[in-house]
Amino acid sequence: MHRLITIRASHFCEKARWALDAAGVKYVEESHFPLLNRAFTVPKGGVTTPLLVCPDGKVLKDSNDIVRYADAHLTAPSKLIPQEWEGDIAKWMDKANQIGIHSRRVVYFHLFKYMDSSVYETLSDGVGTLEKVVGWSLLPLIKFAIKKGLRVDERGHNISKEKLDKLLDEVDGQLEGKQYIVGNGFSAADLAVASLLAPIIFPPFYGAHLPDFRESPPQVKALVEQYRARPSGKHCMAMFSQLRKSKL
Ligand SMILES: N[C@@H](CCC(=O)N[C@@H](CS)C(=O)NCC(=O)O)C(=O)O
């Protein structure tokens, strides 16, 4: 059996989970708090999550590698990375990672500022009982490490929002008159962009607990609605409701 080490709410982890689910690769998910994840990834030669331990002992330390590994289990016409579109898909997967870096900072900024009380619930999703207790007592340190490590502050937020908007202009342009980002069918490009934009869209059928968008304060609602209104936001909602749903 494969073991997927995650921070469950992480959008990079959702990308890996979705690809494995789409390919029918069986795995057990082992979720951890941010920061505490390193006690489980570093001994396996990794740092961040997702990290996949394969039954033969091989370790995949990057979400794009996990998507490619999952895709190797698929055959045409279900492939996430059809050979003819490989180059374009790789380009969009890289762009999706950039989207993920900036959407994460914007979302953390809003979460800490307006929804601080829901941070523990979100970060502790899927974590074992003992680690939940440890995570609760270390929560101030974990939040501090996230804020410092990812530069989640007013300035960082403003920079990331601008970069995110530019990246999404490109996605919006690419989607003009099209349902999918590359070619005529769902691919790893759609999966990656939708997953990495998801924390700002709150799509249904996300594979982890996200705070209830309907209960969120007006500042967060306004942010989500602004991004949901864009073609890239609509694409994210559509990919999750039409395609992620059946793979959960
Ligand atoms: N390039 C990596 C990035 C993954 C990443 O940034 N993961 C974050 C969660 S969103 C993480 O594990 N952070 C905890 C840490 O840095 O130890 C990938 O695609 O797998």
The ligand as an ORCA input file, in Angstrom:
! r2SCAN-3c Opt
* xyz 0 1
  N       7.000     21.967     -4.484
  C       6.365     21.268     -3.400
  C       5.710     22.292     -2.478
  C       4.831     21.675     -1.433
  C       4.571     22.617     -0.248
  O       4.887     23.817     -0.287
  N       3.982     22.027      0.811
  C       3.691     22.760      2.017
  C       2.193     22.666      2.344
  S       1.222     23.690      1.258
  C       4.391     22.107      3.209
  O       4.497     20.905      3.276
  N       4.839     22.927      4.177
  C       5.424     22.440      5.390
  C       6.936     22.482      5.365
  O       7.523     23.340      4.668
  O       7.528     21.673      6.062
  C       5.362     20.287     -3.996
  O       4.765     20.621     -5.026
  O       5.208     19.188     -3.473
*
